[in-house]
Structures are given as structure tokens and as C-alpha cells.
Amino acid sequence: MSALLARTVARLDEIEPAAWDRLHDGSNPFVRHAFLAGLERHGCIQAEWGWTPRHLTLWRDGTLVAAAPGYLKENSHGEFVFDHAWARAYASQGLAYFPKHLYAVPYSPVTGPRLLAAGDAGLERALVDAMADDAARMGNSSAHVNFHPAGQQGAFEDAETSSQWLARIDVQYHWTNHGDWEDFAGFLGALSHKRRKNIRQERARVAAAGVSFRIVDGTSATAEDLRRIHGFYLQTFAEYGNHPALTLPFLHHLAETIPESIVLFFAERGGRPIAGALCLRGGDTLYGRYWGSIEDLPGLHFETCYYQGIEYCLRKGLSRFEPGAQGEHKLARGFLPVFVHSRHWIAEPVFREALRPWCAHEAESVRSYARTLSAHSPFKQAEPGQAADADLSS
């Protein structure tokens, strides 16, 4: 078999969209060429913000056979796997932690394939080794692969550089249709009496305030819909003093290139939108990304960001809803803890060996925390909570 050629590309537009998208099954919208190239094309990632595209590709006889979306980072913003302590430790020894190489989807703490190789285990292992080789050649402190699926862990464990990749885990809260529920009433019926009552009360308060909901996807979203959802997004970032990265032209780009992946939830009162949530839809999963509002109403956030999404999944036959990172308050609303994974290659052997027990201790703490959360499942005993325990075994 012909040898593999590793090459990095500075813009995803250098790769034919069809060639890139042949490397994954299309079920995760965040790794599609349209999404990643759109971020670059429409000003969502910039070197002055710490993001410089450097995608890793593997070629055989002039054909793209594997790839990994990657970025040189000058900071750790927008990653959701936190390594600030690592950077400080490097700096304390007079070493430069940045730039580092990150393989992930910018601003998106969403699990999905990071080793794009059409399911070829050998090519996935080759990508892992090429990541380490490229970071070493560039003189970078480290390489990181964030939010890879559990099914790709074997590539790191079987690669020639396996001993150099440290593993980390964290917890997110996901809704899963464990009970084959057909509607929201069926979902509520699986909850404990207390949780069922609380959710009904929250929803009733929103309805009593005269709020109704309109849901549109990218195929029917108007320019005004996109402008409004972007305005809600900007509002949230302004309230928290953060820098908004996604641009309105990027949303128009998604609506033009992958309209089936966009789902917008608008809360309206008196015929006027007062809140909105931007989601993306994958093969069997709804991904909640951003929300914003111009009115502060009790329960509006939960209804817009959680309950409307659950109802949408039940209506459309989707089995999973991932509403974003963090948030213990999601547990009471039917979102159970699941593990998310990352891998980390550290160039300096002394630091790598010092971090190895640190990662092991962190993992045990996370697992203990997850077990505590599972003991407070909102579901009736011996039903969906048991499936949650299965999720936490990975």
C-alpha cells in the first residue's frame, strides 16, 4: 500500500468540501466542511483572538484519506477543557505554553469525531501519531484533542505515541429518550412526582405570561429570523461581558449550505419575539448552542432552552438532546450526567509525567462527582436512571 503523506492546511477552503465530508458519516454538523470553513470565511476565528487554522490531513496517492480540524492557539479561550493551571505551571518554569495545537471545533463543547478517517482504525492511529509528530516538529508545548467520542479512544491507546497522550474526562448533562417516550407527557410520567410537578409549574408560568413559541429550521428561516436570533446571541454575550465570535454572515452561510441542520426556537409575546435559542440538529441529536432574551420572565430560560428542545426531539424522533456544557440545574429537568473525553500530548517529559497522576486524580474526582449526581436522578427508580449509570461507565 502506498505511503501516507501528512500535510497541514491553513484554510479549509483549500480542501474540496466533498473530499472532506467523505471522511465522516455526516451525523455531526460541527465537523462538516460547511460549518468549519464558514467559521474561517466569515470572521468567527481570527489570529488576533488566538485562533490560527492549521488542519492536519493525510493523503495517499493524491487522495485525501484522513483529516483532523486543528488550530494553533495563543490562549485557552473558547475550548471548554480547562488547562489554565498547566499554562501557569509552564510559565513558572520560564517555558512557553503557547502556541499549542488544538484539535477541536471552536467555541463548541460538543462531542463528535475528531479523527476523520471514514472509520478506518489504522488511519485514526496514523492521525494521532501525526499530531504528535507535527507538534514536536513545530516546537509546540502540547497538542490537545477535545471532545472526541468514546469510540475513538482506542486510536490513542493503540498509536505508537500512546504513552505520550494523557486522558481527561469531564461531565455534561444530556437528555436521552431511554424510555421510548412518544410525547412530553410520556417523558413527564417517567419523572418523580416532585420533578414532574416542578416542570409543570414552570411551564404553566410561562404560558400564563402569554408566551407562545415558533420553531423554524434553516429551510424556512427568513433574514429577519436570522437577524433576531443573532441579536439574542449578542445580548447574552453583552450581559456577561464576553466577546461574541459568531457573525450574522456566518448564520446566513449555515442557512444556505446546511439549512437542515439549523433549528431556531423563538419565544413570542404579543406577536413580538422576546427570546430565542439557536440549535443545530445532527443525525439523531439536537445540540443547544446559544440563547438570549430581552425580557426576564420566570421559567423563560428553561422553557426556551430545555423543554421546547425536548418536545422537538420527541416530535422529530431524535433520541438525544445536548444543551451545552455545565449546569447542575439541568439534572432536575431530565438531563443526566454523561462523561466527555479529551486527550493531551505534552512535549516536556518532566511535565508530562507530573501531569499523569494529576489527570488520574482529576478523573477519579469527576467519577465520584458523577456518581453523586446519578444518585439524585430526577427519574423514578429502576427506569431511565439505570441507563444513565451505563453512560457513566465509559
TIZA-524269 format. One record per residue (C-alpha): residue number from 1; residue in one letter; y, z, x. Coordinates in pm, whole numbers, plus 50000, padded with zeros to 5 digits. Layout:
N
PT  num  residuo     py     pz     px
PT  NUM        A      Y      Z      X
...
***
This chain:
394
PT  num  residuo     py     pz     px
PT    1        M  50000  50000  50000
PT    2        S  50348  49913  50128
PT    3        A  50556  50191  50279
PT    4        L  50824  50368  50079
PT    5        L  51190  50326  50171
PT    6        A  51427  50611  50090
PT    7        R  51787  50523  50017
PT    8        T  52082  50717  49874
PT    9        V  52336  50555  49643
PT   10        A  52694  50669  49591
PT   11        R  52729  50530  49239
PT   12        L  52465  50494  48973
PT   13        D  52617  50160  48879
PT   14        E  52451  50031  49196
PT   15        I  52119  50064  49012
PT   16        E  52022  49841  48721
PT   17        P  52004  50056  48404
PT   18        A  51664  49916  48306
PT   19        A  51522  49988  48653
PT   20        W  51642  50349  48641
PT   21        D  51525  50410  48285
PT   22        R  51177  50276  48358
PT   23        L  51126  50586  48573
PT   24        H  51125  50830  48278
PT   25        D  50999  50826  47921
PT   26        G  51344  50826  47758
PT   27        S  51291  51151  47568
PT   28        N  51561  51339  47759
PT   29        P  51906  51180  47711
PT   30        F  52061  51363  48007
PT   31        V  51871  51163  48269
PT   32        R  51932  50827  48108
PT   33        H  52134  50582  48314
PT   34        A  52399  50558  48041
PT   35        F  52466  50933  48047
PT   36        L  52475  50981  48424
PT   37        A  52663  50659  48502
PT   38        G  52907  50738  48222
PT   39        L  52998  51069  48386
PT   40        E  53092  50881  48703
PT   41        R  53262  50589  48533
PT   42        H  53484  50793  48303
PT   43        G  53621  51060  48534
PT   44        C  53392  51353  48445
PT   45        I  53280  51419  48803
PT   46        Q  53516  51388  49097
PT   47        A  53503  51477  49464
PT   48        E  53812  51698  49432
PT   49        W  53621  51904  49175
PT   50        G  53333  51946  49419
PT   51        W  53105  51669  49288
PT   52        T  53021  51364  49503
PT   53        P  52734  51149  49371
PT   54        R  52451  51099  49618
PT   55        H  52145  50989  49424
PT   56        L  51811  50969  49603
PT   57        T  51599  50660  49543
PT   58        L  51260  50542  49669
PT   59        W  51181  50171  49697
PT   60        R  50864  49973  49758
PT   61        D  50884  49602  49833
PT   62        G  51235  49585  49692
PT   63        T  51141  49761  49366
PT   64        L  51278  50098  49260
PT   65        V  50977  50327  49212
PT   66        A  51129  50678  49207
PT   67        A  51467  50848  49195
PT   68        A  51645  51181  49156
PT   69        P  52003  51224  49030
PT   70        G  52187  51411  49303
PT   71        Y  52529  51530  49414
PT   72        L  52686  51672  49727
PT   73        K  52858  51992  49619
PT   74        E  53159  52166  49774
PT   75        N  53129  52459  49533
PT   76        S  52877  52600  49284
PT   77        H  53074  52530  48966
PT   78        G  52905  52371  48667
PT   79        E  52548  52440  48783
PT   80        F  52431  52746  48580
PT   81        V  52189  52855  48853
PT   82        F  52399  53103  49042
PT   83        D  52396  53115  49422
PT   84        H  52736  53266  49497
PT   85        A  52574  53556  49684
PT   86        W  52390  53308  49903
PT   87        A  52716  53133  49989
PT   88        R  52879  53464  50077
PT   89        A  52585  53560  50299
PT   90        Y  52616  53230  50487
PT   91        A  52990  53279  50528
PT   92        S  52942  53633  50658
PT   93        Q  52744  53488  50949
PT   94        G  53003  53220  51023
PT   95        L  52789  52944  50872
PT   96        A  52894  52679  50623
PT   97        Y  52702  52684  50294
PT   98        F  52892  52382  50164
PT   99        P  52834  52099  50134
PT  100        K  52494  52146  49977
PT  101        H  52285  51890  49791
PT  102        L  52220  51947  49421
PT  103        Y  51966  51754  49214
PT  104        A  52055  51819  48852
PT  105        V  52265  51695  48560
PT  106        P  52630  51800  48594
PT  107        Y  52751  52072  48356
PT  108        S  52419  52067  48170
PT  109        P  52183  52368  48186
PT  110        V  51916  52161  48014
PT  111        T  51558  52141  48134
PT  112        G  51446  51785  48198
PT  113        P  51278  51563  48456
PT  114        R  51446  51574  48795
PT  115        L  51177  51379  48982
PT  116        L  51190  51041  48809
PT  117        A  50872  50861  48907
PT  118        A  50713  50739  48584
PT  119        G  50470  51031  48601
PT  120        D  50326  50936  48942
PT  121        A  50242  51268  49113
PT  122        G  50234  51111  49458
PT  123        L  50582  50967  49418
PT  124        E  50709  51300  49285
PT  125        R  50581  51470  49602
PT  126        A  50742  51196  49811
PT  127        L  51075  51262  49640
PT  128        V  51051  51633  49719
PT  129        D  50989  51561  50087
PT  130        A  51266  51301  50094
PT  131        M  51510  51557  49951
PT  132        A  51439  51797  50237
PT  133        D  51448  51518  50497
PT  134        D  51782  51388  50370
PT  135        A  51941  51736  50363
PT  136        A  51822  51804  50718
PT  137        R  51946  51466  50839
PT  138        M  52287  51527  50679
PT  139        G  52307  51876  50832
PT  140        N  52345  52037  50490
PT  141        S  52270  52404  50440
PT  142        S  52042  52350  50144
PT  143        A  51906  52133  49865
PT  144        H  51861  52255  49508
PT  145        V  51671  52119  49210
PT  146        N  51793  52286  48892
PT  147        F  51623  52299  48551
PT  148        H  51316  52097  48638
PT  149        P  51031  52116  48384
PT  150        A  50736  52344  48449
PT  151        G  50518  52035  48467
PT  152        Q  50691  51924  48789
PT  153        Q  50630  52249  48976
PT  154        G  50316  52104  49133
PT  155        A  50520  51843  49320
PT  156        F  50700  52117  49511
PT  157        E  50380  52314  49574
PT  158        D  50189  52009  49700
PT  159        A  50463  51848  49909
PT  160        E  50445  51859  50288
PT  161        T  50763  52070  50280
PT  162        S  50620  52308  50017
PT  163        S  50666  52625  50225
PT  164        Q  51037  52549  50257
PT  165        W  51107  52540  49880
PT  166        L  51188  52873  49717
PT  167        A  51129  52916  49344
PT  168        R  51364  53086  49097
PT  169        I  51340  53146  48723
PT  170        D  51581  53248  48450
PT  171        V  51574  53292  48073
PT  172        Q  51721  53079  47797
PT  173        Y  51684  53108  47419
PT  174        H  51521  52819  47232
PT  175        W  51422  52768  46869
PT  176        T  51079  52616  46820
PT  177        N  50906  52523  46496
PT  178        H  50599  52732  46570
PT  179        G  50522  52776  46202
PT  180        D  50532  52414  46082
PT  181        W  50824  52508  45859
PT  182        E  50942  52231  45629
PT  183        D  51283  52375  45542
PT  184        F  51521  52660  45621
PT  185        A  51365  52879  45354
PT  186        G  51030  52848  45528
PT  187        F  51189  52946  45859
PT  188        L  51358  53247  45698
PT  189        G  51029  53351  45543
PT  190        A  50879  53395  45890
PT  191        L  51152  53641  45993
PT  192        S  51152  54014  45948
PT  193        H  51328  54143  45637
PT  194        K  51627  54271  45836
PT  195        R  51686  53945  46023
PT  196        R  51633  53737  45711
PT  197        K  51888  53945  45521
PT  198        N  52147  53928  45804
PT  199        I  52124  53550  45830
PT  200        R  52159  53505  45454
PT  201        Q  52468  53726  45458
PT  202        E  52624  53535  45749
PT  203        R  52568  53202  45577
PT  204        A  52698  53334  45245
PT  205        R  53025  53448  45405
PT  206        V  53086  53102  45548
PT  207        A  53009  52933  45217
PT  208        A  53231  53181  45028
PT  209        A  53519  53086  45258
PT  210        G  53496  52733  45118
PT  211        V  53345  52576  45429
PT  212        S  53122  52270  45396
PT  213        F  52952  52065  45667
PT  214        R  52947  51698  45755
PT  215        I  52697  51567  46008
PT  216        V  52732  51228  46177
PT  217        D  52548  51059  46460
PT  218        G  52677  50813  46715
PT  219        T  52591  50513  46500
PT  220        S  52831  50623  46227
PT  221        A  53086  50833  46416
PT  222        T  53438  50695  46393
PT  223        A  53702  50701  46665
PT  224        E  53866  50985  46472
PT  225        D  53539  51181  46469
PT  226        L  53512  51148  46846
PT  227        R  53876  51243  46892
PT  228        R  53832  51554  46678
PT  229        I  53512  51673  46847
PT  230        H  53676  51625  47185
PT  231        G  53975  51824  47062
PT  232        F  53748  52113  46963
PT  233        Y  53587  52095  47308
PT  234        L  53928  52112  47477
PT  235        Q  54027  52406  47255
PT  236        T  53732  52615  47369
PT  237        F  53795  52546  47736
PT  238        A  54164  52627  47697
PT  239        E  54080  52961  47531
PT  240        Y  53859  53062  47824
PT  241        G  54089  52923  48092
PT  242        N  53828  52678  48221
PT  243        H  53869  52319  48328
PT  244        P  53732  52064  48078
PT  245        A  53532  51794  48255
PT  246        L  53419  51564  47975
PT  247        T  53670  51296  47880
PT  248        L  53722  51121  47549
PT  249        P  53636  50781  47707
PT  250        F  53301  50934  47810
PT  251        L  53224  51026  47448
PT  252        H  53316  50672  47340
PT  253        H  53085  50544  47613
PT  254        L  52793  50750  47480
PT  255        A  52862  50634  47125
PT  256        E  52850  50274  47246
PT  257        T  52549  50295  47479
PT  258        I  52319  50564  47335
PT  259        P  52454  50628  46983
PT  260        E  52119  50754  46859
PT  261        S  52148  51049  47097
PT  262        I  52477  51187  46962
PT  263        V  52488  51436  46673
PT  264        L  52820  51585  46558
PT  265        F  52847  51884  46323
PT  266        F  53184  51925  46150
PT  267        A  53282  52235  45952
PT  268        E  53542  52139  45695
PT  269        R  53760  52336  45456
PT  270        G  53993  52180  45204
PT  271        G  53900  51839  45339
PT  272        R  54012  51930  45691
PT  273        P  53782  51979  45993
PT  274        I  53823  52333  46126
PT  275        A  53532  52345  46374
PT  276        G  53279  52119  46534
PT  277        A  52972  52117  46755
PT  278        L  52862  51837  46986
PT  279        C  52487  51798  47030
PT  280        L  52256  51548  47189
PT  281        R  51920  51452  47047
PT  282        G  51611  51375  47253
PT  283        G  51260  51275  47159
PT  284        D  51166  51593  46973
PT  285        T  51455  51821  47074
PT  286        L  51813  51888  46972
PT  287        Y  52040  52002  47255
PT  288        G  52351  52202  47167
PT  289        R  52627  52141  47418
PT  290        Y  52984  52227  47313
PT  291        W  53169  52368  47018
PT  292        G  53523  52462  46920
PT  293        S  53727  52577  46619
PT  294        I  54086  52611  46506
PT  295        E  54014  52890  46257
PT  296        D  53850  53225  46319
PT  297        L  53614  53289  46028
PT  298        P  53326  53542  46023
PT  299        G  52997  53366  46089
PT  300        L  53152  53023  46151
PT  301        H  53021  53001  46507
PT  302        F  52667  53097  46411
PT  303        E  52661  52855  46117
PT  304        T  52808  52562  46311
PT  305        C  52616  52606  46634
PT  306        Y  52283  52753  46520
PT  307        Y  52195  52735  46152
PT  308        Q  52317  52380  46096
PT  309        G  52119  52274  46404
PT  310        I  51802  52444  46280
PT  311        E  51838  52276  45941
PT  312        Y  51892  51942  46113
PT  313        C  51573  51986  46318
PT  314        L  51374  52074  46007
PT  315        R  51513  51775  45820
PT  316        K  51451  51530  46102
PT  317        G  51114  51668  46212
PT  318        L  51234  51787  46553
PT  319        S  51026  52067  46699
PT  320        R  51278  52227  46935
PT  321        F  51644  52328  46947
PT  322        E  51803  52430  47278
PT  323        P  52153  52562  47202
PT  324        G  52268  52618  47562
PT  325        A  52249  52883  47832
PT  326        Q  52262  53261  47793
PT  327        G  52341  53466  47483
PT  328        E  52119  53755  47371
PT  329        H  52276  53726  47024
PT  330        K  52063  53413  46974
PT  331        L  51746  53622  46965
PT  332        A  51830  53776  46626
PT  333        R  51880  53425  46488
PT  334        G  51536  53290  46571
PT  335        F  51586  53169  46929
PT  336        L  51316  53312  47152
PT  337        P  51324  53363  47531
PT  338        V  51170  53093  47750
PT  339        F  51170  53052  48127
PT  340        V  51371  52786  48305
PT  341        H  51297  52684  48662
PT  342        S  51472  52580  48982
PT  343        R  51371  52512  49345
PT  344        H  51571  52565  49661
PT  345        W  51532  52426  50015
PT  346        I  51715  52632  50278
PT  347        A  51776  52481  50619
PT  348        E  51815  52802  50822
PT  349        P  51467  52958  50868
PT  350        V  51606  53312  50903
PT  351        F  51797  53286  50576
PT  352        R  51505  53117  50403
PT  353        E  51267  53397  50496
PT  354        A  51522  53660  50398
PT  355        L  51568  53495  50058
PT  356        R  51196  53463  49989
PT  357        P  51142  53830  49891
PT  358        W  51482  53827  49720
PT  359        C  51363  53541  49494
PT  360        A  51034  53719  49427
PT  361        H  51216  54038  49328
PT  362        E  51455  53842  49106
PT  363        A  51162  53667  48936
PT  364        E  50993  53999  48858
PT  365        S  51318  54134  48714
PT  366        V  51358  53825  48497
PT  367        R  50998  53851  48375
PT  368        S  51046  54218  48291
PT  369        Y  51366  54134  48103
PT  370        A  51186  53858  47913
PT  371        R  50904  54092  47815
PT  372        T  51160  54338  47680
PT  373        L  51324  54062  47478
PT  374        S  50990  53947  47338
PT  375        A  50923  54299  47216
PT  376        H  51228  54259  46992
PT  377        S  51126  53929  46835
PT  378        P  51302  53865  46501
PT  379        F  50979  53725  46358
PT  380        K  50710  53908  46166
PT  381        Q  50431  54035  46388
PT  382        A  50141  53807  46488
PT  383        E  50322  53484  46392
PT  384        P  50575  53288  46599
PT  385        G  50627  53579  46839
PT  386        Q  50280  53515  46984
PT  387        A  50381  53159  47066
PT  388        A  50687  53296  47241
PT  389        D  50462  53500  47469
PT  390        A  50283  53175  47558
PT  391        D  50620  53021  47653
PT  392        L  50686  53314  47885
PT  393        S  50357  53271  48070
PT  394        S  50476  52960  48253
***
